[in-house]
Amino acid sequence: MKIVILIFSILLAVVSNAQIGLRIGFTSSKGTTAENAYPVLVASVNSLDRVMPTLTPKEKEWVISEQKEMLGSSARLTKLVQSKEYNLFYIREYIDAMKTYLNEIKNARISGEHKKEIYSWVQVCMALDQNNIEQFLRMYVDKSPVVFEKESHVFFLEDKTIYVGWSSWSQAIWEGFLKEDLRRILNIQDK
């Protein structure tokens, strides 16, 4: 029997199960709003940011130079892709992008720029839907164990499968409010 250890209890505190209807691999869009999705995503990204180390400038430089130089060597490519530095590099890129998008949403709300806020939500949805974050986390955790905080929304299955529930959040946000808001600002009519 597979035991699922869920590391996202803050979700229940911030957004009730009735609002989101969260299950592993499925998030209902019913009741999903910008107001209840935003704090959960901020908590999740900030939690992941706190537990993931930062590469040194030398490590970043190594990853970038290896990517440029490895074109002719499959052994070198394999070594690079399996390195903790490579995976941490892309985890950090993902975290930084998500923090930027979430900050843009906050700033757009403060300034009352609804179109800019919707555009930033689209970027968040696209980033959440990228499942490669799971691959990078899995490879990194295999090389360097990390203790994830509850707020990180990362789950581990007994077989060491790492699952990040963010792609289902993308769908819930899109169906819950973003699709209609985007349709409204672009003045798209149903045919």
PyMOL commands that set and color helices and strands:
alter all, ss='L'
color gray80, all
select helices_A, chain A and resi 10-14+17-20+34-51+57-72+74-82+84-111+114-128+132-143+150-152+166-185
alter helices_A, ss='H'
color red, helices_A
select strands_A, chain A and resi 154-156+162-164
alter strands_A, ss='S'
color yellow, strands_A
deselect
rebuild
show_as cartoon
